[in-house]
């Protein structure tokens, strides 16, 4: 079993989403001895934002007659490696806190790297990947609609690349479970 663990919150160890992604991954590795986990901390090691030339190169629209700058080539290779990490995973655990009503920019950049690279016409390898979104950030009743909308946006992004097995685990649910224990 291959697990890809993604954290994106800038709050470090104080982050509820980080605590809950760690707990989720711990449960998975306990249930699957010998599981291989890749950890990517998007806040500690941020990716660069997708530029026009990078998007062209990632989506295979680069004019081959134009020489590609080595920095751009490195970004294209990194994007391909990120997609391969995702494809190789059986389960992807994503810490997706809501920051200022949206995904953290670090998570958005990671998604920007995956979305244009996956060709929906290719084999449907994404349908087998299980994604667990650990969301947090709007636990009060007044913000419930905002959180549902945020989670729907993330679901749509993953569905657009063929992910069919997506589970949402809210941090507030983890807290309620801890209170009952």
N, C-alpha and C positions, 0 to 999 in steps of 0.2 A: 504494500500500500504506500502511495506517495501522497503526502500532505503538503500543500502550499499554504503558509501562514503569512497573511498580509496585515500589517498594522499601519495606521495613517494618522493617528492623533498626535498632536504636538505636545500634549501635556505629560508625556513620559509615564512614569509609574503611577501617577495620580489619575490616569485615565481609566474610566470604567470599561471602555471598549477594549483596551489592552488587557486589563485583568480578565475580562470575560473571553477574549479570544485565546488567552493563555490557558484558561480553565477548559475551554472547549478542545483545544489541541491536546492537553494533558489527558482528557477522557478518551479521545480518539487513539492516542498512542498506547494508553493502558489497554484498550479494547483490541488493539492490533499490534501485538509485540513485533518488533522488527520493522515497524513503519519508518519510512524515511521522510523527514520533514525539512523543507526549505523555508527559511524565515526571511522575509523582506520587510524592513522597517522604512516605509516611504517618508516618514518625517525626519529620521536621522540621516538617511541617504536619499535626498530628494532627486527625482528625475527632472530633467529640463522640460520646459513646456514645448509642445509640438509647434514648430514653425511651418511656414508654407513650404519651403524646400524639403523639410523632413517629412511632412505629410505626403508630398509628391513622391518622394523616394520610397516611403513605407507602403504606399498604395500602388507601387509599380508604375507610376506615371512619369518617372524621371526620364528626361531626354538623354539617352545614352551618349549622344554626341557632346554633351557638356560634361567636363571633368567634375567629379564629385570631390569636394574638399574632405581631407582626412577626418576632421571633426564630425562632419555630417555622416560619413561612412560609419564611424564609430557609433553614432546615435542610431543609425539604421540597424546595425548589428545588435545593439543593446535591445532595441524594440523586438527584434526577432527572437532574442534569447528570452525576453519576458513572456512572449507568446508561447514559446516552447515550454517554459516552466509551467504555464497554465495548462497547456495541452497534456503534459506529462503527469499532472496531478489527478489523483482519484477524487480527492476532496480538497476544496479551497475554502479556507476560513478567512473571512475579510472583516477587519475592524472598520466599521463605517459610521463613525460618529457624525452627527449633524452639526456643522459649524456655521453659525450665522445663516441658518435656513438652507444650507447647501452642503454638499460633500466637501470635505477638506480638499484644498487644491492639490495636495499630494496624491490623493485617491483619484481625483479627476484626471490628473496627468497620466497615472497608471492605466486608467480605462482608455484614455485617448491613445495610448500606445497599443492597446489590444484591439480596439474596435476596427480600425481601418485595415489591420493586417489579416484578419480572418476572412477568408473567402467563403461565403455561404454556399457556393457551388461545390466546394471540396467535400470530402467525406464528413459525415456528421459526428465527428469525434467529440464535439462539445456536449452532445446530448447525454453522454455517460458521466460527465464531470458533475459532482455534487458540490454546490456552493452553499456555504453557511454565511449569511450576512449578520454580523453582530452590530446592531444599531444602538445608538444612544443619543442623548442630547435634548430631548423634549419629552420629559416624563410627566409634566403637569397636564391635567385634562384639557386645558385651553389650547394646548399645542398638539393634541392628538391628531387633528386633521393635517397639520403640517408634517408630522412624522409619517403618516400614511402616504401622503403625496411624495415625500422624499423616498420612502421605501419603494413605491411604485416606479419612480424614475430609475432607481437602481435595478429593479426587476426587469424593466424594459431594456436597459443597457445590456444586461447579461442575456436576455432572451434574443436580442438582435444578433448575437454571435452563436446562438444555438444552444445555450444552456437551458435545460429543461427541468433540472432538479435543483431548485433553489429554496432554501429554508431561511426564514428570518427569525433571529433570536434577539429580542430586545433586552437591553441591559436591565430595564425595570423588571423583566421576568426573572432574570438571574437574582436580583436583589430580593424579590418575593420568595424565591425558592430558598435562599439563604436564611431568610427570616423564619421560614417554616421548619427549617432543619434544627 
